[in-house]
Structures are given as C-alpha cells and as structure tokens.
Amino acid sequence: MMHRYLFALAWLCSLPAFSADPPPPPAEKPESWIGVTPTPYGPMLIQQDLPPPYRDYQMNRILTPEERKRWWETTIPAMGSVMQMDAREAMNHFAVKYKVKPGISFDHVVESMMLRANQVNLKFVGSNLIWKEFRAMLGDTSAPRVEVFSFCDIAVGRELLRTIPEMVVFLPCRIAVMEDADKNIWVLTMDWDITWLELAGKQAGITPELRKGAMDIREKLDSVMRAGASGDL
C-alpha cells in the first residue's frame, strides 16, 4: 500500500499548487537519524538510526517546508513512471473494486455488506450519502447513486493510533457503493494492502500481534465487499 500512496502523492504533487503562504517552520531541527543516502535510483532519504522513544499517542514533529521539499526531491525520481500516467489510470491503481452481479439491487448490496461486517467484527461507524447532496445542493438529478460506508476494528484502530497517531488520516476504513454511467453497481475501497507493516513495524515498535490485526482488517474489508457484490446474505 505504501508505494501506491507515494505514487498518488507524486502525481498530485505535479499538479498546480494552491497559492498560500507557507506556515513558519517550527523551532525543531530535522531529526538526525534521517539522512540522504545514495541508491541505484539516485539519492533518497533513508532512516539511518533508531528513532527516539515515543509515548503512546505522541504525535510526530511538524515537518518544515524544507524537509518536505527535500523528501519529494529525493523520492520522486524513484517513482517517475507515475508522472507519465493518465490521472484516471493512476487513481485506478489505488482502488480495489468488484462489480455487483446483475439483478442485485443497490439496497441489497448495502444490506449484505452490513451483515457480513457484523459477522467479521467490523463495526459500522457512519455513512455519507453524497449523491443526495449532489441533488440537494447542486440540483444534479442525473448524478448516479453513490454512498460511502465507514467501518472500524475498534481494538486494532486504537493500537495503531497509540503507536502512530498520524494513522488517523486513514481511519476509519471506507467502502463505497456506486452506480456507473451504465447503471452497473460497483463496490470499491482504497487498496489497503498493508504488508509494508512487516518492514515498517520493525522500526515503528509495532508488535507482531498488531501487524497481524492490521492485515486482518484488509481481509475483513475484502470479505464485506465480496458479500455485497454477490448479494450473499
């Protein structure tokens, strides 16, 4: 998953930026354990030492504009292929999706997903009926039906945030149900392939149990999506 996030960010970084004054840099200096290291792809930022100890829920430092610029300058050359992609194709690489079997209604898809989520212990924590806002606020009665449902494994989510508070930007996990231009129904989620935790966790203090729990979430999401797409329940 991480490399796909980097690809997405690299592509987005190539778009025109919003005009805004950058925030003033914090007093802290860049951490010394991160340094620039030569690689076959060119110089890259590499963790060169163990990080300092962190408390539970301790937020990482705010990166300076200079640190962010250096990160992009050393990272983007290794992912140059994404810069040549069409935007639709690039985003297609970040989505896992299943086409719903013909004859299964939108509401049946949602009902099957909810039942499967309950079976696999994924808690439903909210929904966004965005298509209704298209109609109410924009007067767009031709917009297809699209609804986004949020789920969370409460215990795993808490442990992830204790270790890496910034993971909150990826939580809760979301599954979308959407009609396309031909009225086919699709079930989609962000590609939450988190096998990278097998490597990152060794430095981030993530226990084997937490790594397994995080990867189990991906399997649960897939089970929920497949149940919805096939109308199993």
Protein Blocks (a to p, Z undefined) as FASTA:
>chain_A
ZZmmmmmmmmmmmpccdddddddddfbdcdfkbccdddfkbpcdddfbdcddddehiacd
dddfklmmmmmmmmmmmmmmmmmpcfklmmmmmpccddddehiafklmmmmmmmmmmmno
pacfbdcdfklmmmmmnopakbccddddddddfklmmmmmmmmmmlmmmpccdddddddf
kopacdddddfbfklmmmmmmmnopafklmmmmmmmmmmmmmmmmmmmnomZZ
